[in-house]
Amino acid sequence: MTGALIVLAVFFGVAFLLVLFVIGIYNSLVRLRNQVDNAWSQIDVQLKRRHDLIPNLVETAKGYMKHERETFEAITEARSKAMGAGNVADAAKAEGQLAEALSKFMLVVENYPDLKANQNFLSLQEELSSTENKIAFARQSYNDQVLFFNNKIEMFPSNIIAGMFSFKKRDFFEVETAAEREAPKVSFS
């Protein structure tokens, strides 16, 4: 009788430890998933800020650049696509197109010295530049969190628990534009 009680006690002890182990892994997966969601919301805040700044920048420039209609339309279209993106992959693609349109816009601005000297335009340009830096930082933070989360759901033994509770890999926020791939050209002539 005492042997059976010992076996039963060991069985329940092992089962209890197994349950604690599963709970621990599940809770760490939930924590990481929430960190990924929080990191995405930080990117979303900065993207909204950028989307809000762009119309002001464009309106300020329109007075000086009356014949640059294509440039304004490209920025407006890219901004609309970026604001309507539904998931991380779509947002990354749309934001890449928006960054490219803004880059072309800034190149066109170089041809307008009066606009470059306009205090309102300079202020908006500085604000946009600051926002771009914040987006880059938030993007890096988000991608770090996605890496931790994806590693956790792919590594043994947490991959078993992740599979049981339907945890899915998250996409990285990768903005790739032609401008990012090209090496900058420096000329002193």
Secondary structure by P-SEA (a helix, b strand, c coil): caaaaaaaaaaaaaaaaaaaaaaaaaaaaaaaaaaaaaaaaaaaaaaaaaaaaaaaaaaaaccccccaaaaaaaaaaaaaaaaacccaaaaaaaaaaaaaaaaaaaaaacccccccccaaaaaaaaaaaaaaaaaaaaaaaaaaaaaaaaaaaaccaaaaaaaaabbbbbbccccccccccccbbbbcc
